[in-house]
Amino acid sequence: MKLLTDKRGIDSLHGRIAVGFLIVQDIVVVLTMILLVAWNAGQQGEMAAAEVAWRLARGIGLLG
């Protein structure tokens, strides 16, 4: 982002594509981290699938 801003390329086509890709990548990483935490809690505590799903839903809700 800093490089695109310094070179004033953020408004160009490749700049917009790069920013969009970075945003999608960040969202995927956050969702993956939420999934791993919920999965780990489910494995350690023998939690029911409903509890794991509830943790995932809360994490996705916070992301939204």
PQR file with spaces between the fields and no chain letter, atoms N, CA, C, O and H, PARSE charges and radii, in Angstrom:
ATOM       1  N    MET     1       0.824   -1.176    0.000 -0.4000 1.5000
ATOM       2  CA   MET     1       0.000    0.000    0.000 -0.0000 2.0000
ATOM       3  C    MET     1       0.875    1.250    0.000  0.5500 1.7000
ATOM       4  O    MET     1       0.606    2.206   -0.727 -0.5500 1.4000
ATOM       5  N    LYS     2       1.911    1.232    0.812 -0.4000 1.5000
ATOM       6  CA   LYS     2       2.791    2.400    0.887 -0.0000 2.0000
ATOM       7  C    LYS     2       3.441    2.667   -0.465  0.5500 1.7000
ATOM       8  O    LYS     2       3.527    3.815   -0.902 -0.5500 1.4000
ATOM       9  H    LYS     2       2.129    0.455    1.403  0.4000 1.0000
ATOM      10  N    LEU     3       3.893    1.617   -1.119 -0.4000 1.5000
ATOM      11  CA   LEU     3       4.548    1.773   -2.418 -0.0000 2.0000
ATOM      12  C    LEU     3       3.573    2.298   -3.458  0.5500 1.7000
ATOM      13  O    LEU     3       3.921    3.180   -4.243 -0.5500 1.4000
ATOM      14  H    LEU     3       3.824    0.685   -0.765  0.4000 1.0000
ATOM      15  N    LEU     4       2.360    1.768   -3.472 -0.4000 1.5000
ATOM      16  CA   LEU     4       1.359    2.250   -4.423 -0.0000 2.0000
ATOM      17  C    LEU     4       0.989    3.701   -4.165  0.5500 1.7000
ATOM      18  O    LEU     4       0.787    4.474   -5.101 -0.5500 1.4000
ATOM      19  H    LEU     4       2.078    1.052   -2.834  0.4000 1.0000
ATOM      20  N    THR     5       0.902    4.065   -2.898 -0.4000 1.5000
ATOM      21  CA   THR     5       0.563    5.441   -2.554 -0.0000 2.0000
ATOM      22  C    THR     5       1.697    6.388   -2.930  0.5500 1.7000
ATOM      23  O    THR     5       1.451    7.472   -3.458 -0.5500 1.4000
ATOM      24  H    THR     5       1.066    3.436   -2.137  0.4000 1.0000
ATOM      25  N    ASP     6       2.932    5.986   -2.661 -0.4000 1.5000
ATOM      26  CA   ASP     6       4.074    6.837   -2.995 -0.0000 2.0000
ATOM      27  C    ASP     6       4.198    7.067   -4.493  0.5500 1.7000
ATOM      28  O    ASP     6       4.545    8.165   -4.926 -0.5500 1.4000
ATOM      29  H    ASP     6       3.132    5.106   -2.232  0.4000 1.0000
ATOM      30  N    LYS     7       3.921    6.057   -5.274 -0.4000 1.5000
ATOM      31  CA   LYS     7       4.037    6.184   -6.729 -0.0000 2.0000
ATOM      32  C    LYS     7       2.741    6.634   -7.383  0.5500 1.7000
ATOM      33  O    LYS     7       2.645    6.691   -8.609 -0.5500 1.4000
ATOM      34  H    LYS     7       3.639    5.165   -4.922  0.4000 1.0000
ATOM      35  N    ARG     8       1.757    6.949   -6.576 -0.4000 1.5000
ATOM      36  CA   ARG     8       0.444    7.413   -7.051 -0.0000 2.0000
ATOM      37  C    ARG     8      -0.175    6.420   -8.042  0.5500 1.7000
ATOM      38  O    ARG     8      -0.763    6.802   -9.054 -0.5500 1.4000
ATOM      39  H    ARG     8       1.835    6.903   -5.581  0.4000 1.0000
ATOM      40  N    GLY     9      -0.023    5.151   -7.717 -0.4000 1.5000
ATOM      41  CA   GLY     9      -0.566    4.113   -8.585 -0.0000 2.0000
ATOM      42  C    GLY     9      -1.802    3.457   -8.012  0.5500 1.7000
ATOM      43  O    GLY     9      -2.298    2.474   -8.563 -0.5500 1.4000
ATOM      44  H    GLY     9       0.454    4.841   -6.895  0.4000 1.0000
ATOM      45  N    ILE    10      -2.301    3.988   -6.915 -0.4000 1.5000
ATOM      46  CA   ILE    10      -3.433    3.355   -6.247 -0.0000 2.0000
ATOM      47  C    ILE    10      -4.734    3.525   -7.041  0.5500 1.7000
ATOM      48  O    ILE    10      -5.668    2.736   -6.899 -0.5500 1.4000
ATOM      49  H    ILE    10      -1.898    4.786   -6.467  0.4000 1.0000
ATOM      50  N    ASP    11      -4.778    4.566   -7.878 -0.4000 1.5000
ATOM      51  CA   ASP    11      -5.986    4.802   -8.683 -0.0000 2.0000
ATOM      52  C    ASP    11      -5.919    4.144  -10.051  0.5500 1.7000
ATOM      53  O    ASP    11      -6.892    4.186  -10.804 -0.5500 1.4000
ATOM      54  H    ASP    11      -4.019    5.207   -7.993  0.4000 1.0000
ATOM      55  N    SER    12      -4.786    3.538  -10.384 -0.4000 1.5000
ATOM      56  CA   SER    12      -4.683    2.856  -11.671 -0.0000 2.0000
ATOM      57  C    SER    12      -5.330    1.472  -11.578  0.5500 1.7000
ATOM      58  O    SER    12      -5.686    1.010  -10.494 -0.5500 1.4000
ATOM      59  H    SER    12      -3.996    3.504   -9.772  0.4000 1.0000
ATOM      60  N    LEU    13      -5.472    0.836  -12.709 -0.4000 1.5000
ATOM      61  CA   LEU    13      -6.112   -0.483  -12.758 -0.0000 2.0000
ATOM      62  C    LEU    13      -5.322   -1.497  -11.937  0.5500 1.7000
ATOM      63  O    LEU    13      -5.903   -2.231  -11.138 -0.5500 1.4000
ATOM      64  H    LEU    13      -5.183    1.211  -13.590  0.4000 1.0000
ATOM      65  N    HIS    14      -4.004   -1.545  -12.126 -0.4000 1.5000
ATOM      66  CA   HIS    14      -3.216   -2.528  -11.373 -0.0000 2.0000
ATOM      67  C    HIS    14      -3.218   -2.204   -9.883  0.5500 1.7000
ATOM      68  O    HIS    14      -3.137   -3.117   -9.062 -0.5500 1.4000
ATOM      69  H    HIS    14      -3.532   -0.948  -12.775  0.4000 1.0000
ATOM      70  N    GLY    15      -3.306   -0.947   -9.520 -0.4000 1.5000
ATOM      71  CA   GLY    15      -3.380   -0.566   -8.115 -0.0000 2.0000
ATOM      72  C    GLY    15      -4.682   -1.016   -7.475  0.5500 1.7000
ATOM      73  O    GLY    15      -4.691   -1.506   -6.346 -0.5500 1.4000
ATOM      74  H    GLY    15      -3.372   -0.205  -10.187  0.4000 1.0000
ATOM      75  N    ARG    16      -5.769   -0.851   -8.189 -0.4000 1.5000
ATOM      76  CA   ARG    16      -7.071   -1.294   -7.670 -0.0000 2.0000
ATOM      77  C    ARG    16      -7.128   -2.814   -7.530  0.5500 1.7000
ATOM      78  O    ARG    16      -7.680   -3.340   -6.563 -0.5500 1.4000
ATOM      79  H    ARG    16      -5.762   -0.453   -9.107  0.4000 1.0000
ATOM      80  N    ILE    17      -6.558   -3.502   -8.496 -0.4000 1.5000
ATOM      81  CA   ILE    17      -6.531   -4.962   -8.426 -0.0000 2.0000
ATOM      82  C    ILE    17      -5.689   -5.413   -7.236  0.5500 1.7000
ATOM      83  O    ILE    17      -6.077   -6.334   -6.518 -0.5500 1.4000
ATOM      84  H    ILE    17      -6.110   -3.074   -9.282  0.4000 1.0000
ATOM      85  N    ALA    18      -4.552   -4.776   -7.025 -0.4000 1.5000
ATOM      86  CA   ALA    18      -3.674   -5.134   -5.908 -0.0000 2.0000
ATOM      87  C    ALA    18      -4.364   -4.879   -4.568  0.5500 1.7000
ATOM      88  O    ALA    18      -4.285   -5.715   -3.667 -0.5500 1.4000
ATOM      89  H    ALA    18      -4.237   -4.028   -7.608  0.4000 1.0000
ATOM      90  N    VAL    19      -5.033   -3.750   -4.427 -0.4000 1.5000
ATOM      91  CA   VAL    19      -5.734   -3.439   -3.181 -0.0000 2.0000
ATOM      92  C    VAL    19      -6.861   -4.437   -2.940  0.5500 1.7000
ATOM      93  O    VAL    19      -7.048   -4.905   -1.817 -0.5500 1.4000
ATOM      94  H    VAL    19      -5.097   -3.071   -5.159  0.4000 1.0000
ATOM      95  N    GLY    20      -7.600   -4.758   -3.974 -0.4000 1.5000
ATOM      96  CA   GLY    20      -8.673   -5.749   -3.840 -0.0000 2.0000
ATOM      97  C    GLY    20      -8.141   -7.104   -3.429  0.5500 1.7000
ATOM      98  O    GLY    20      -8.725   -7.776   -2.579 -0.5500 1.4000
ATOM      99  H    GLY    20      -7.448   -4.378   -4.886  0.4000 1.0000
ATOM     100  N    PHE    21      -7.044   -7.503   -4.024 -0.4000 1.5000
ATOM     101  CA   PHE    21      -6.430   -8.779   -3.678 -0.0000 2.0000
ATOM     102  C    PHE    21      -5.964   -8.783   -2.235  0.5500 1.7000
ATOM     103  O    PHE    21      -6.149   -9.776   -1.532 -0.5500 1.4000
ATOM     104  H    PHE    21      -6.570   -6.957   -4.715  0.4000 1.0000
ATOM     105  N    LEU    22      -5.366   -7.697   -1.781 -0.4000 1.5000
ATOM     106  CA   LEU    22      -4.892   -7.613   -0.404 -0.0000 2.0000
ATOM     107  C    LEU    22      -6.044   -7.666    0.595  0.5500 1.7000
ATOM     108  O    LEU    22      -5.919   -8.289    1.649 -0.5500 1.4000
ATOM     109  H    LEU    22      -5.216   -6.890   -2.352  0.4000 1.0000
ATOM     110  N    ILE    23      -7.144   -7.030    0.280 -0.4000 1.5000
ATOM     111  CA   ILE    23      -8.302   -7.053    1.179 -0.0000 2.0000
ATOM     112  C    ILE    23      -8.880   -8.457    1.271  0.5500 1.7000
ATOM     113  O    ILE    23      -9.180   -8.934    2.365 -0.5500 1.4000
ATOM     114  H    ILE    23      -7.246   -6.524   -0.576  0.4000 1.0000
ATOM     115  N    VAL    24      -9.037   -9.119    0.135 -0.4000 1.5000
ATOM     116  CA   VAL    24      -9.555  -10.486    0.138 -0.0000 2.0000
ATOM     117  C    VAL    24      -8.615  -11.411    0.888  0.5500 1.7000
ATOM     118  O    VAL    24      -9.065  -12.284    1.630 -0.5500 1.4000
ATOM     119  H    VAL    24      -8.793   -8.732   -0.754  0.4000 1.0000
ATOM     120  N    GLN    25      -7.330  -11.233    0.706 -0.4000 1.5000
ATOM     121  CA   GLN    25      -6.341  -12.053    1.402 -0.0000 2.0000
ATOM     122  C    GLN    25      -6.445  -11.860    2.914  0.5500 1.7000
ATOM     123  O    GLN    25      -6.372  -12.833    3.665 -0.5500 1.4000
ATOM     124  H    GLN    25      -6.964  -10.524    0.103  0.4000 1.0000
ATOM     125  N    ASP    26      -6.611  -10.642    3.361 -0.4000 1.5000
ATOM     126  CA   ASP    26      -6.744  -10.379    4.800 -0.0000 2.0000
ATOM     127  C    ASP    26      -8.000  -11.034    5.363  0.5500 1.7000
ATOM     128  O    ASP    26      -7.958  -11.605    6.452 -0.5500 1.4000
ATOM     129  H    ASP    26      -6.671   -9.851    2.751  0.4000 1.0000
ATOM     130  N    ILE    27      -9.098  -10.963    4.651 -0.4000 1.5000
ATOM     131  CA   ILE    27     -10.345  -11.567    5.121 -0.0000 2.0000
ATOM     132  C    ILE    27     -10.199  -13.083    5.216  0.5500 1.7000
ATOM     133  O    ILE    27     -10.659  -13.689    6.183 -0.5500 1.4000
ATOM     134  H    ILE    27      -9.132  -10.499    3.766  0.4000 1.0000
ATOM     135  N    VAL    28      -9.564  -13.695    4.225 -0.4000 1.5000
ATOM     136  CA   VAL    28      -9.367  -15.143    4.238 -0.0000 2.0000
ATOM     137  C    VAL    28      -8.483  -15.553    5.416  0.5500 1.7000
ATOM     138  O    VAL    28      -8.741  -16.573    6.055 -0.5500 1.4000
ATOM     139  H    VAL    28      -9.190  -13.202    3.440  0.4000 1.0000
ATOM     140  N    VAL    29      -7.457  -14.780    5.704 -0.4000 1.5000
ATOM     141  CA   VAL    29      -6.573  -15.109    6.831 -0.0000 2.0000
ATOM     142  C    VAL    29      -7.332  -15.028    8.147  0.5500 1.7000
ATOM     143  O    VAL    29      -7.176  -15.905    8.997 -0.5500 1.4000
ATOM     144  H    VAL    29      -7.247  -13.952    5.185  0.4000 1.0000
ATOM     145  N    VAL    30      -8.148  -13.997    8.334 -0.4000 1.5000
ATOM     146  CA   VAL    30      -8.917  -13.857    9.572 -0.0000 2.0000
ATOM     147  C    VAL    30      -9.905  -15.014    9.716  0.5500 1.7000
ATOM     148  O    VAL    30     -10.034  -15.576   10.803 -0.5500 1.4000
ATOM     149  H    VAL    30      -8.275  -13.285    7.644  0.4000 1.0000
ATOM     150  N    LEU    31     -10.597  -15.374    8.651 -0.4000 1.5000
ATOM     151  CA   LEU    31     -11.534  -16.497    8.710 -0.0000 2.0000
ATOM     152  C    LEU    31     -10.815  -17.805    9.011  0.5500 1.7000
ATOM     153  O    LEU    31     -11.327  -18.634    9.764 -0.5500 1.4000
ATOM     154  H    LEU    31     -10.492  -14.917    7.768  0.4000 1.0000
ATOM     155  N    THR    32      -9.647  -17.997    8.440 -0.4000 1.5000
ATOM     156  CA   THR    32      -8.867  -19.200    8.707 -0.0000 2.0000
ATOM     157  C    THR    32      -8.430  -19.259   10.164  0.5500 1.7000
ATOM     158  O    THR    32      -8.459  -20.323   10.782 -0.5500 1.4000
ATOM     159  H    THR    32      -9.230  -17.324    7.828  0.4000 1.0000
ATOM     160  N    MET    33      -8.024  -18.117   10.713 -0.4000 1.5000
ATOM     161  CA   MET    33      -7.634  -18.088   12.122 -0.0000 2.0000
ATOM     162  C    MET    33      -8.820  -18.403   13.028  0.5500 1.7000
ATOM     163  O    MET    33      -8.670  -19.126   14.013 -0.5500 1.4000
ATOM     164  H    MET    33      -8.000  -17.253   10.211  0.4000 1.0000
ATOM     165  N    ILE    34      -9.988  -17.870   12.705 -0.4000 1.5000
ATOM     166  CA   ILE    34     -11.196  -18.170   13.483 -0.0000 2.0000
ATOM     167  C    ILE    34     -11.502  -19.657   13.408  0.5500 1.7000
ATOM     168  O    ILE    34     -11.828  -20.276   14.422 -0.5500 1.4000
ATOM     169  H    ILE    34     -10.109  -17.283   11.905  0.4000 1.0000
ATOM     170  N    LEU    35     -11.400  -20.234   12.223 -0.4000 1.5000
ATOM     171  CA   LEU    35     -11.669  -21.654   12.039 -0.0000 2.0000
ATOM     172  C    LEU    35     -10.690  -22.509   12.840  0.5500 1.7000
ATOM     173  O    LEU    35     -11.089  -23.493   13.464 -0.5500 1.4000
ATOM     174  H    LEU    35     -11.135  -19.732   11.400  0.4000 1.0000
ATOM     175  N    LEU    36      -9.419  -22.139   12.823 -0.4000 1.5000
ATOM     176  CA   LEU    36      -8.419  -22.916   13.566 -0.0000 2.0000
ATOM     177  C    LEU    36      -8.642  -22.842   15.067  0.5500 1.7000
ATOM     178  O    LEU    36      -8.487  -23.847   15.761 -0.5500 1.4000
ATOM     179  H    LEU    36      -9.095  -21.340   12.316  0.4000 1.0000
ATOM     180  N    VAL    37      -9.004  -21.674   15.582 -0.4000 1.5000
ATOM     181  CA   VAL    37      -9.268  -21.546   17.011 -0.0000 2.0000
ATOM     182  C    VAL    37     -10.487  -22.379   17.399  0.5500 1.7000
ATOM     183  O    VAL    37     -10.466  -23.080   18.411 -0.5500 1.4000
ATOM     184  H    VAL    37      -9.131  -20.858   15.018  0.4000 1.0000
ATOM     185  N    ALA    38     -11.541  -22.303   16.601 -0.4000 1.5000
ATOM     186  CA   ALA    38     -12.745  -23.079   16.895 -0.0000 2.0000
ATOM     187  C    ALA    38     -12.452  -24.578   16.800  0.5500 1.7000
ATOM     188  O    ALA    38     -12.928  -25.354   17.629 -0.5500 1.4000
ATOM     189  H    ALA    38     -11.558  -21.733   15.779  0.4000 1.0000
ATOM     190  N    TRP    39     -11.679  -24.986   15.804 -0.4000 1.5000
ATOM     191  CA   TRP    39     -11.345  -26.393   15.626 -0.0000 2.0000
ATOM     192  C    TRP    39     -10.505  -26.896   16.797  0.5500 1.7000
ATOM     193  O    TRP    39     -10.735  -27.994   17.303 -0.5500 1.4000
ATOM     194  H    TRP    39     -11.293  -24.355   15.131  0.4000 1.0000
ATOM     195  N    ASN    40      -9.533  -26.095   17.226 -0.4000 1.5000
ATOM     196  CA   ASN    40      -8.674  -26.475   18.333 -0.0000 2.0000
ATOM     197  C    ASN    40      -9.488  -26.597   19.623  0.5500 1.7000
ATOM     198  O    ASN    40      -9.277  -27.532   20.395 -0.5500 1.4000
ATOM     199  H    ASN    40      -9.346  -25.203   16.815  0.4000 1.0000
ATOM     200  N    ALA    41     -10.394  -25.685   19.861 -0.4000 1.5000
ATOM     201  CA   ALA    41     -11.240  -25.758   21.054 -0.0000 2.0000
ATOM     202  C    ALA    41     -12.121  -27.008   20.996  0.5500 1.7000
ATOM     203  O    ALA    41     -12.373  -27.643   22.020 -0.5500 1.4000
ATOM     204  H    ALA    41     -10.565  -24.925   19.233  0.4000 1.0000
ATOM     205  N    GLY    42     -12.576  -27.349   19.823 -0.4000 1.5000
ATOM     206  CA   GLY    42     -13.399  -28.543   19.666 -0.0000 2.0000
ATOM     207  C    GLY    42     -12.621  -29.823   19.902  0.5500 1.7000
ATOM     208  O    GLY    42     -13.161  -30.788   20.443 -0.5500 1.4000
ATOM     209  H    GLY    42     -12.372  -26.834   18.991  0.4000 1.0000
ATOM     210  N    GLN    43     -11.365  -29.841   19.504 -0.4000 1.5000
ATOM     211  CA   GLN    43     -10.529  -31.025   19.673 -0.0000 2.0000
ATOM     212  C    GLN    43     -10.092  -31.208   21.124  0.5500 1.7000
ATOM     213  O    GLN    43     -10.057  -32.334   21.622 -0.5500 1.4000
ATOM     214  H    GLN    43     -10.926  -29.057   19.064  0.4000 1.0000
ATOM     215  N    GLN    44      -9.761  -30.123   21.800 -0.4000 1.5000
ATOM     216  CA   GLN    44      -9.240  -30.222   23.165 -0.0000 2.0000
ATOM     217  C    GLN    44     -10.331  -30.542   24.165  0.5500 1.7000
ATOM     218  O    GLN    44     -10.130  -31.360   25.063 -0.5500 1.4000
ATOM     219  H    GLN    44      -9.789  -29.208   21.396  0.4000 1.0000
ATOM     220  N    GLY    45     -11.464  -29.917   24.023 -0.4000 1.5000
ATOM     221  CA   GLY    45     -12.500  -30.060   25.028 -0.0000 2.0000
ATOM     222  C    GLY    45     -13.612  -31.007   24.628  0.5500 1.7000
ATOM     223  O    GLY    45     -14.628  -31.092   25.318 -0.5500 1.4000
ATOM     224  H    GLY    45     -11.627  -29.253   23.294  0.4000 1.0000
ATOM     225  N    GLU    46     -13.440  -31.713   23.535 -0.4000 1.5000
ATOM     226  CA   GLU    46     -14.487  -32.621   23.067 -0.0000 2.0000
ATOM     227  C    GLU    46     -15.823  -31.890   22.969  0.5500 1.7000
ATOM     228  O    GLU    46     -16.863  -32.415   23.366 -0.5500 1.4000
ATOM     229  H    GLU    46     -12.615  -31.643   22.975  0.4000 1.0000
ATOM     230  N    MET    47     -15.775  -30.664   22.431 -0.4000 1.5000
ATOM     231  CA   MET    47     -16.986  -29.865   22.306 -0.0000 2.0000
ATOM     232  C    MET    47     -17.873  -30.429   21.209  0.5500 1.7000
ATOM     233  O    MET    47     -17.403  -31.076   20.274 -0.5500 1.4000
ATOM     234  H    MET    47     -14.929  -30.238   22.109  0.4000 1.0000
ATOM     235  N    ALA    48     -19.142  -30.174   21.343 -0.4000 1.5000
ATOM     236  CA   ALA    48     -20.099  -30.615   20.327 -0.0000 2.0000
ATOM     237  C    ALA    48     -19.917  -29.768   19.068  0.5500 1.7000
ATOM     238  O    ALA    48     -19.391  -28.656   19.114 -0.5500 1.4000
ATOM     239  H    ALA    48     -19.525  -29.648   22.103  0.4000 1.0000
ATOM     240  N    ALA    49     -20.357  -30.314   17.968 -0.4000 1.5000
ATOM     241  CA   ALA    49     -20.256  -29.599   16.692 -0.0000 2.0000
ATOM     242  C    ALA    49     -21.043  -28.290   16.738  0.5500 1.7000
ATOM     243  O    ALA    49     -20.669  -27.319   16.081 -0.5500 1.4000
ATOM     244  H    ALA    49     -20.784  -31.217   17.930  0.4000 1.0000
ATOM     245  N    ALA    50     -22.113  -28.260   17.498 -0.4000 1.5000
ATOM     246  CA   ALA    50     -22.911  -27.037   17.607 -0.0000 2.0000
ATOM     247  C    ALA    50     -22.105  -25.925   18.280  0.5500 1.7000
ATOM     248  O    ALA    50     -22.216  -24.762   17.892 -0.5500 1.4000
ATOM     249  H    ALA    50     -22.417  -29.049   18.032  0.4000 1.0000
ATOM     250  N    GLU    51     -21.307  -26.267   19.269 -0.4000 1.5000
ATOM     251  CA   GLU    51     -20.490  -25.261   19.952 -0.0000 2.0000
ATOM     252  C    GLU    51     -19.409  -24.718   19.020  0.5500 1.7000
ATOM     253  O    GLU    51     -19.136  -23.517   19.019 -0.5500 1.4000
ATOM     254  H    GLU    51     -21.217  -27.212   19.585  0.4000 1.0000
ATOM     255  N    VAL    52     -18.800  -25.587   18.236 -0.4000 1.5000
ATOM     256  CA   VAL    52     -17.794  -25.143   17.270 -0.0000 2.0000
ATOM     257  C    VAL    52     -18.454  -24.232   16.239  0.5500 1.7000
ATOM     258  O    VAL    52     -17.895  -23.197   15.877 -0.5500 1.4000
ATOM     259  H    VAL    52     -19.022  -26.562   18.237  0.4000 1.0000
ATOM     260  N    ALA    53     -19.627  -24.609   15.769 -0.4000 1.5000
ATOM     261  CA   ALA    53     -20.349  -23.778   14.800 -0.0000 2.0000
ATOM     262  C    ALA    53     -20.719  -22.433   15.413  0.5500 1.7000
ATOM     263  O    ALA    53     -20.662  -21.408   14.734 -0.5500 1.4000
ATOM     264  H    ALA    53     -20.080  -25.450   16.063  0.4000 1.0000
ATOM     265  N    TRP    54     -21.096  -22.424   16.684 -0.4000 1.5000
ATOM     266  CA   TRP    54     -21.440  -21.174   17.358 -0.0000 2.0000
ATOM     267  C    TRP    54     -20.214  -20.256   17.448  0.5500 1.7000
ATOM     268  O    TRP    54     -20.321  -19.049   17.232 -0.5500 1.4000
ATOM     269  H    TRP    54     -21.143  -23.256   17.236  0.4000 1.0000
ATOM     270  N    ARG    55     -19.052  -20.833   17.767 -0.4000 1.5000
ATOM     271  CA   ARG    55     -17.830  -20.027   17.816 -0.0000 2.0000
ATOM     272  C    ARG    55     -17.502  -19.452   16.450  0.5500 1.7000
ATOM     273  O    ARG    55     -17.113  -18.289   16.339 -0.5500 1.4000
ATOM     274  H    ARG    55     -18.965  -21.814   17.943  0.4000 1.0000
ATOM     275  N    LEU    56     -17.656  -20.257   15.416 -0.4000 1.5000
ATOM     276  CA   LEU    56     -17.418  -19.757   14.058 -0.0000 2.0000
ATOM     277  C    LEU    56     -18.377  -18.632   13.710  0.5500 1.7000
ATOM     278  O    LEU    56     -17.966  -17.624   13.135 -0.5500 1.4000
ATOM     279  H    LEU    56     -17.972  -21.202   15.506  0.4000 1.0000
ATOM     280  N    ALA    57     -19.648  -18.791   14.049 -0.4000 1.5000
ATOM     281  CA   ALA    57     -20.643  -17.767   13.738 -0.0000 2.0000
ATOM     282  C    ALA    57     -20.340  -16.464   14.472  0.5500 1.7000
ATOM     283  O    ALA    57     -20.492  -15.381   13.907 -0.5500 1.4000
ATOM     284  H    ALA    57     -19.982  -19.610   14.516  0.4000 1.0000
ATOM     285  N    ARG    58     -19.914  -16.567   15.723 -0.4000 1.5000
ATOM     286  CA   ARG    58     -19.560  -15.355   16.475 -0.0000 2.0000
ATOM     287  C    ARG    58     -18.362  -14.665   15.859  0.5500 1.7000
ATOM     288  O    ARG    58     -18.341  -13.439   15.755 -0.5500 1.4000
ATOM     289  H    ARG    58     -19.790  -17.446   16.182  0.4000 1.0000
ATOM     290  N    GLY    59     -17.363  -15.434   15.449 -0.4000 1.5000
ATOM     291  CA   GLY    59     -16.179  -14.847   14.820 -0.0000 2.0000
ATOM     292  C    GLY    59     -16.506  -14.173   13.504  0.5500 1.7000
ATOM     293  O    GLY    59     -16.012  -13.081   13.224 -0.5500 1.4000
ATOM     294  H    GLY    59     -17.381  -16.430   15.534  0.4000 1.0000
ATOM     295  N    ILE    60     -17.326  -14.808   12.700 -0.4000 1.5000
ATOM     296  CA   ILE    60     -17.722  -14.221   11.415 -0.0000 2.0000
ATOM     297  C    ILE    60     -18.574  -12.972   11.665  0.5500 1.7000
ATOM     298  O    ILE    60     -18.465  -11.987   10.935 -0.5500 1.4000
ATOM     299  H    ILE    60     -17.727  -15.695   12.928  0.4000 1.0000
ATOM     300  N    GLY    61     -19.418  -13.016   12.694 -0.4000 1.5000
ATOM     301  CA   GLY    61     -20.223  -11.847   13.043 -0.0000 2.0000
ATOM     302  C    GLY    61     -19.355  -10.679   13.452  0.5500 1.7000
ATOM     303  O    GLY    61     -19.634   -9.541   13.074 -0.5500 1.4000
ATOM     304  H    GLY    61     -19.507  -13.816   13.287  0.4000 1.0000
ATOM     305  N    LEU    62     -18.297  -10.939   14.226 -0.4000 1.5000
ATOM     306  CA   LEU    62     -17.379   -9.880   14.612 -0.0000 2.0000
ATOM     307  C    LEU    62     -16.641   -9.323   13.402  0.5500 1.7000
ATOM     308  O    LEU    62     -16.386   -8.121   13.324 -0.5500 1.4000
ATOM     309  H    LEU    62     -18.071  -11.863   14.533  0.4000 1.0000
ATOM     310  N    LEU    63     -16.301  -10.193   12.464 -0.4000 1.5000
ATOM     311  CA   LEU    63     -15.623   -9.748   11.265 -0.0000 2.0000
ATOM     312  C    LEU    63     -16.526   -8.817   10.442  0.5500 1.7000
ATOM     313  O    LEU    63     -16.073   -7.821    9.880 -0.5500 1.4000
ATOM     314  H    LEU    63     -16.508  -11.169   12.527  0.4000 1.0000
ATOM     315  N    GLY    64     -17.816   -9.173   10.391 -0.4000 1.5000
ATOM     316  CA   GLY    64     -18.775   -8.366    9.625 -0.0000 2.0000
ATOM     317  C    GLY    64     -19.022   -7.052   10.266  0.5500 1.7000
ATOM     318  O    GLY    64     -19.802   -6.250    9.752 -0.5500 1.4000
ATOM     319  H    GLY    64     -18.184   -9.983   10.848  0.4000 1.0000
